[in-house]
Amino acid sequence: MQTTEVGQNSEIKQVIGSLCMMNNRFMNFMLDDNKKAAQVFLRVILGDDKIKVRNVRIQSFIQNIYGHSSQLDILAQDSKGRYFNVEVQRSDEGAPARRARFYSSILDTHFLQPGKLYEELPDTYVIFITENDVLHDNLPLYNIRRRIDENAKCFEDGSRIIYVNSQRRDNTALGKLMQDLYCTEPKNLHYHEFAERMEFLKYSKEGEEKMTDVIEEYAARKAEALAKEVAKEAAKKAEEKEQANRIELAQGLLADGMSIEFTVRHSKLTEAEVRELASKLSA
């Protein structure tokens, strides 16, 4: 029993040790109520060293009573009242243009309170950090704003959508940030604001306890994979047994002088399989 527990603890530590910020749950823990770390993200991505994060929340659920509701990975607000929604997407299917548009719109409906003027609507930024270059132009960053077609001027409505291509991991400030997203060891991080937090989460008892749901999610995935393997093995054995029964039936029919066509029809074997059995019987 004790050996099993030691093995499980070792496996848990292995799982935690392999986590990086491109793991959505781990990113949440890294930034939860961590203004300094969120500030680094926004300053580097937006190229603005003056951004001061006032608060940051993870998994913010925004209820939409008239339609689709949303759960935002990371929601931060800065000292100017601007809101920043950061989404980490490892799957290309999770970062379509219309999802970014929807998230932008739901921020608007959530933060303009009844009775307020449209001019009081805060600036919003929806930032998708993607594992692959989903917009396919090999750019490190895609800043998306509305513009007027006739004169190409920006239509300044206060909304921005940004796609960050995490494949561009060069030696620029943004490239180093992208390197940090895939880093699993605190000592190898470029930004010390991340290192302290990662050290706490990975190498302290309190950090491990804080990540209970990550561990439970891993355990659930492992149990699901095991159940699928067991079901697959059971299905394989059932098919092998069924095939053996078909072969036995076909051999009996052939031994009784039934034709190839009759045996194929009643045994459910292929014609090639029946002919092979017939040749063995006549040998």
C-alpha angles and dihedrals in degrees: 000000000000091000089053092052091049089051092049092048090050091050092049091051089049091053093048091045091055095053121111133176092265083072101091096217094047091049088054091055091046093055103031106126087339102131095173094055093045088049091056090053094051097041093051097042094045095036091232118127092185097069110120115192113220098186141349130201134182130218094011109185114213112196118214109191092190099049147333116004123209141213111211118210096215128004120185134174125202133210091269092058095252118145125221124194113194119193124185111209123184092171120069088216089062095062109053119154093245092055089056089049091050094049089050091051095046090053088055095051092045099049101042102082123207112278094022122124121247088242088065092061105120124235111261133201123195109195122190115193104196131193091219133036094263094176091052102219096109092239121146091220136020115201109195123195134157116260140183110255096210097058103012091235119146116258098224103213094142097249125118134178119197129188116198117200105215091193089076099083104160131138096277119108089258092045091052090049089053090049089054091054090065096039117112099184123070092214091060097053119112095210115062090203087072097039097064093050094045091049090054095046097046105034108033130076090230091053092050091050090049090057095053093124091053089054091045090050089051091049090049091050091048091049090048091050090049092049090051091050091050091048091047091051092047091050090049092052091046091052091048090051092047091049090050089052091050091050092048091050093047092050090052093049093048091047088054090056099256118157125256091249093050092048093049091050096050102034096046090224120133120261090248091054092049093048090051090052091047092052090052092050092051094046 
